[in-house]
Amino acid sequence: MTAMTETEDVTRTSEGDARTHEPVIDEALRLIDSGLSELMHRELVSTDEVSDLLLDVRMLLTAAELAAESGVPAEPVGA
């Protein structure tokens, strides 16, 4: 059997890359945790609120990727 699509393993990073992204990942996890804790106690959550949380995380990770490509160190937003 052959794979239906070509995939690339992007989870392998060097140790230096992992350390560079740790603050960004920690900030993304903090955003997710705070968003989930706010939403957990509610029975109904609007799609706008979920979209906002996902967009915040995506923007944080995208900014970190752009910073890494340009060689500028990425710092968490809340720092």
C-alpha positions in Angstrom: 0.0 0.0 0.0 1.2 3.5 -0.8 0.5 6.7 0.9 -2.2 8.8 -0.6 -0.3 12.1 -0.2 3.2 13.0 0.5 3.9 14.2 4.0 6.8 15.7 5.7 7.8 15.1 9.3 8.0 18.6 10.7 8.2 17.5 14.3 12.0 17.0 14.2 13.9 20.0 15.3 17.3 20.5 16.6 17.8 21.2 20.3 18.7 24.8 19.6 15.4 25.3 17.7 13.4 23.7 20.5 15.0 26.1 23.0 14.3 29.1 20.8 10.6 28.2 20.6 10.1 27.3 24.2 8.9 30.8 25.4 6.5 30.9 22.5 5.1 27.5 23.1 4.8 28.3 26.8 2.9 31.5 25.9 0.6 29.5 23.5 -0.1 27.0 26.2 -0.9 29.7 28.7 -3.4 31.3 26.2 -5.0 27.9 25.7 -5.2 27.1 29.4 -6.7 30.5 30.3 -9.2 30.3 27.4 -10.2 26.8 28.4 -10.6 27.7 32.0 -12.9 30.6 31.1 -15.0 28.5 28.7 -15.2 25.3 30.9 -17.7 26.6 33.3 -20.2 27.6 30.6 -22.8 25.5 28.9 -22.8 27.6 25.8 -19.8 29.1 24.0 -20.1 31.2 20.9 -18.1 30.3 17.8 -16.7 33.8 17.9 -15.1 33.2 21.3 -13.5 29.9 20.2 -12.4 31.5 16.9 -10.8 34.4 18.8 -8.9 32.0 21.1 -7.6 29.9 18.1 -6.7 33.1 16.2 -4.7 34.4 19.2 -2.7 31.1 19.4 -2.2 31.1 15.6 -1.0 34.7 15.6 1.4 34.0 18.4 2.9 30.9 16.6 3.1 32.7 13.3 4.9 35.7 14.8 7.4 33.3 16.3 8.0 31.5 13.0 8.5 34.9 11.2 10.9 36.0 13.9 12.9 32.8 13.7 13.2 33.2 9.9 14.4 36.8 10.3 16.8 35.9 13.1 15.1 38.1 15.6 14.5 36.5 18.9 10.8 35.9 19.7 9.6 37.0 23.1 6.2 36.1 24.5 3.5 38.8 24.3 2.8 38.8 28.1 6.5 39.1 29.0 
